Amino acid sequence: MITLRKFDVGSAFRIGALLTGLLSLVIFAPLLLCQLSIIPAMSTTSSSFGSSNLSNDLPFVQGMGIAGILIFYVCGTLVYAVLGGIFGAIYALGYNFIARQFGGLQIEVDGLEAALPPPAKPKNTSSFYDPNFEQG
């Protein structure tokens, strides 16, 4: 039986940020495609209303719409990645505190005991019997 006693907060941040960032890329992709499909529909709608200032500036408006959508996609992914990292670190800190008070997760793994070296023998606690006693 193996007990997980502590998670490294830095690695929990890194894994949380990477997983959440990748997940947001997958989730935002259909949203991006839907928004990009609406922009060409704007040109047919605005031209049917006759000549206006908007229809004269339509390529600029479409370009700004595409740029805005792409900026939202990139910035949204970055924000979600950072938030995922922060929450991963908070969860690791919480787990470390609770595991210290009540014990960590216990996991049983087959075949791992044979691969691990035997546990180290405890040091003597008395210098009276052992001349090579190390304090600390």
Buried (B, 14 or more C-beta within 10 A) or exposed (E): EEEEEEBEBEEBBBBBBBBBBBBBBEEBEEEBEEBBEEBEEBBEEBEEEEEEEEBEEBEEBBEEBEEEBEEBBEEBBEEBBBBBBBBBBBBBEEBBEEBEEEEBEEEEEEEEEEEEEEEEEEEEEEEEEEEEEEEE
